Amino acid sequence: MPLYYVQNFTYDGPGSSKMYGAMGAHNHDQANQFTKDCVAYLKGIGCTNVQETGSFASNQAEPFKGKEMSWDVLQSKWVKA
């Protein structure tokens, strides 16, 4: 069973999202990119005033609910799964 990066976000609406993505092999650059790409995704679908809530977590079990992201090797970024 894979382990996941997990980050919570809030935005105007009000709204909130839990975002997660499978870690695969440990990669510090992918970990750093995760939050940035999640914010870009949320803004891209029209969310405004996107804020990270809580701390970024790695090595987590798959969340029960949330928006899954996956690493796109060709684009070198996280995209909505």
N, C-alpha and C positions, 0 to 999 in steps of 0.2 A: 504494500500500500504506500503510495507516494506521500511525501510531506509537502507542506504548502507555505508560501508567503501569504500573510493575511494583513489587511489594513482596512480600517473603517474610515468613512468620509461622511460629512454632512454638506448640505447645499441648500440654497434658498428654495422655498416651495411650501412648507419645509420638507426636507427629504433627507434620506440617508442611504448609504450603500455599504455593504461589506464586500470587499473585493478580495479574491484569492487566486493564486496561480501555483501550479506544481513546480517544485524547486528543481527537480532533476539533480544533476551533479552540482556541488557547491560552486557558485560563480558570483563573486562579489559585485561585479559590474551589473549582472542581471538583477541582483538584489537592490542595488542603488537605483536602477532604472524602473523598478516596479511601481513605486509611488508616483513618479513623474508621468509614466504612461497611463496609469489609472486616472490621474487628474486630467490629462489630455483627453482621454476617452470620455469622461463625464462631461467635460466642457464641450466636447464635440457633439454630444447628444442633447445639448441645450441647458445643462445644469449651470447655474451661476453661483458665484461666491463659494466655490468648492473649498472645503477645509478638511485637513487630516484630523481625525479624532482618535485619541489614544495613541499607543505606540505601534510602530511597525513590528510584526512578529514573524519569525521564520521557524521552521521545523514544527509546524502545527498540523493537527489532523484536519481532514477536509471539513470545512464548515457545513452545517446543515442547510443554511440558506446563504445566498450571495450571488455575485456576478463573477463568473470564472474568466480568468485571463489565461492566455497561453503565449509562450515565447515563440516569436516568428524568427527563425534563424536567418532567412533571407533579408528581412528588414532590420534585424537586430533590435527588436523592440517587443513589448508586450501588447497583444491585441485581444479583443473580446473573443472568447472561445465560442 
